Amino acid sequence: MADAPRTPRPASGPTLRRRVGVLLVSTTLGLLLRVMLVHPIGPLVHGHVLYAHSHVAFLGSVFNTFLVAALQHYVPAGQVRA
């Protein structure tokens, strides 16, 4: 007999705070990049900030998507802790 498809649970608690935190860091780095194009900021190098921004944005979106998909596919519903 096939298992019934699982319904995704909404993010809450620490998971939601972590996602919002990554979003805020990524947004802040993106804004900093735009400001640096007009007005250089001290010792910050545009290429280094761009590199950090791309890594934070990738890890905050793509990695979390893969993690959630893996948890929903491979871990039984009763074993996932919130």
GROMACS elastic network, one bead per residue, 0.5 to 0.9 nm:
[ bonds ]
;  ai    aj funct       b0    kb
    2     5     6  0.89319   500
    3     6     6  0.85767   500
    6     9     6  0.89614   500
    6    72     6  0.74738   500
    6    73     6  0.88254   500
    6    77     6  0.80825   500
    8    72     6  0.77894   500
    9    12     6  0.88505   500
   10    16     6  0.89734   500
   11    14     6  0.85966   500
   11    15     6  0.60579   500
   11    16     6  0.53655   500
   11    82     6  0.88287   500
   12    15     6  0.57909   500
   12    17     6  0.77226   500
   12    82     6  0.79355   500
   13    16     6  0.55770   500
   13    17     6  0.64049   500
   13    18     6  0.87636   500
   13    82     6  0.78176   500
   14    17     6  0.50189   500
   14    18     6  0.59954   500
   14    19     6  0.85747   500
   14    82     6  0.83347   500
   15    18     6  0.51532   500
   15    19     6  0.62642   500
   15    20     6  0.86779   500
   15    82     6  0.81102   500
   16    19     6  0.51161   500
   16    20     6  0.61385   500
   16    21     6  0.84370   500
   17    20     6  0.51561   500
   17    21     6  0.59546   500
   17    22     6  0.86289   500
   18    22     6  0.62221   500
   18    23     6  0.85867   500
   18    60     6  0.89901   500
   19    22     6  0.52402   500
   19    23     6  0.62105   500
   19    24     6  0.86777   500
   19    60     6  0.68715   500
   19    61     6  0.85657   500
   19    64     6  0.85559   500
   20    24     6  0.61406   500
   20    25     6  0.86643   500
   21    24     6  0.51185   500
   21    25     6  0.62303   500
   21    26     6  0.85800   500
   22    25     6  0.51484   500
   22    26     6  0.60743   500
   22    27     6  0.84693   500
   22    56     6  0.69750   500
   22    57     6  0.76699   500
   22    59     6  0.84955   500
   22    60     6  0.56753   500
   22    61     6  0.87739   500
   23    26     6  0.51743   500
   23    27     6  0.60196   500
   23    28     6  0.85100   500
   23    56     6  0.85009   500
   23    57     6  0.75888   500
   23    60     6  0.69756   500
   23    61     6  0.87108   500
   24    27     6  0.50611   500
   24    28     6  0.59985   500
   24    29     6  0.85540   500
   25    28     6  0.51289   500
   25    29     6  0.61985   500
   25    30     6  0.85701   500
   25    53     6  0.82860   500
   25    56     6  0.75216   500
   25    57     6  0.86720   500
   26    29     6  0.52042   500
   26    30     6  0.61494   500
   26    31     6  0.86955   500
   26    52     6  0.87091   500
   26    53     6  0.58077   500
   26    54     6  0.81127   500
   26    55     6  0.88936   500
   26    56     6  0.58575   500
   26    57     6  0.56567   500
   26    60     6  0.82210   500
   27    31     6  0.61814   500
   27    32     6  0.85174   500
   27    53     6  0.83948   500
   27    57     6  0.86275   500
   28    31     6  0.51651   500
   28    32     6  0.61001   500
   28    33     6  0.86123   500
   28    53     6  0.88059   500
   29    33     6  0.61662   500
   29    34     6  0.88048   500
   29    49     6  0.69039   500
   29    50     6  0.78161   500
   29    52     6  0.78351   500
   29    53     6  0.56047   500
   29    56     6  0.89537   500
   30    33     6  0.50960   500
   30    34     6  0.65348   500
   30    35     6  0.88393   500
   30    49     6  0.85961   500
   30    50     6  0.79032   500
   30    53     6  0.65289   500
   31    34     6  0.51796   500
   31    35     6  0.62916   500
   31    36     6  0.86186   500
   32    35     6  0.50961   500
   32    36     6  0.60652   500
   32    37     6  0.87704   500
   32    41     6  0.89350   500
   32    49     6  0.81061   500
   33    36     6  0.51098   500
   33    37     6  0.65242   500
   33    46     6  0.67160   500
   33    49     6  0.68466   500
   33    50     6  0.67741   500
   33    53     6  0.86174   500
   34    37     6  0.53433   500
   34    38     6  0.71200   500
   34    39     6  0.89050   500
   35    38     6  0.55068   500
   35    39     6  0.59724   500
   35    40     6  0.75395   500
   35    41     6  0.83016   500
   36    41     6  0.61207   500
   36    44     6  0.86012   500
   36    45     6  0.87664   500
   36    46     6  0.68048   500
   37    40     6  0.66722   500
   37    46     6  0.79752   500
   40    43     6  0.85411   500
   40    44     6  0.77315   500
   40    45     6  0.84322   500
   40    46     6  0.82967   500
   41    44     6  0.58969   500
   41    45     6  0.82673   500
   42    45     6  0.85077   500
   44    47     6  0.88272   500
   44    48     6  0.75972   500
   44    49     6  0.73394   500
   45    48     6  0.54277   500
   45    49     6  0.64704   500
   45    50     6  0.87071   500
   46    49     6  0.52719   500
   46    50     6  0.60714   500
   46    51     6  0.85954   500
   47    50     6  0.50363   500
   47    51     6  0.61243   500
   47    52     6  0.86893   500
   48    51     6  0.50510   500
   48    52     6  0.62590   500
   48    53     6  0.85906   500
   49    52     6  0.50707   500
   49    53     6  0.60400   500
   49    54     6  0.86263   500
   50    53     6  0.50767   500
   50    54     6  0.62297   500
   50    55     6  0.87121   500
   51    54     6  0.53489   500
   51    55     6  0.63965   500
   51    56     6  0.88061   500
   52    55     6  0.52294   500
   52    56     6  0.62004   500
   52    57     6  0.85548   500
   53    56     6  0.52348   500
   53    57     6  0.60346   500
   53    58     6  0.85011   500
   54    57     6  0.51435   500
   54    58     6  0.60327   500
   54    59     6  0.85230   500
   55    58     6  0.51534   500
   55    59     6  0.60254   500
   55    60     6  0.83181   500
   56    59     6  0.52251   500
   56    60     6  0.58195   500
   56    61     6  0.85110   500
   57    60     6  0.51436   500
   57    61     6  0.62067   500
   57    62     6  0.81792   500
   58    61     6  0.54622   500
   58    62     6  0.54938   500
   58    63     6  0.67968   500
   59    62     6  0.58812   500
   59    64     6  0.68781   500
   60    63     6  0.63258   500
   60    64     6  0.61131   500
   60    65     6  0.86070   500
   61    64     6  0.55267   500
   61    65     6  0.62150   500
   61    66     6  0.88533   500
   62    65     6  0.51041   500
   62    66     6  0.63160   500
   62    67     6  0.86538   500
   63    66     6  0.51861   500
   63    67     6  0.61508   500
   63    68     6  0.86920   500
   64    68     6  0.61052   500
   64    69     6  0.84964   500
   65    68     6  0.52962   500
   65    69     6  0.61788   500
   65    70     6  0.86173   500
   66    69     6  0.51108   500
   66    70     6  0.60888   500
   66    71     6  0.85889   500
   67    70     6  0.51441   500
   67    71     6  0.61365   500
   67    72     6  0.86013   500
   68    71     6  0.51108   500
   68    72     6  0.61139   500
   68    73     6  0.84968   500
   69    72     6  0.52364   500
   69    73     6  0.60753   500
   69    74     6  0.85064   500
   70    73     6  0.51096   500
   70    74     6  0.57808   500
   70    75     6  0.76725   500
   71    74     6  0.54797   500
   71    75     6  0.52102   500
   71    76     6  0.82232   500
   71    77     6  0.89169   500
   71    80     6  0.79019   500
   72    75     6  0.60644   500
   72    76     6  0.75644   500
   72    77     6  0.76135   500
   72    80     6  0.89851   500
   73    76     6  0.79877   500
   75    78     6  0.83422   500
   75    79     6  0.66535   500
   75    80     6  0.68639   500
   76    79     6  0.55947   500
   76    80     6  0.70363   500
   77    80     6  0.58076   500
   78    81     6  0.81404   500
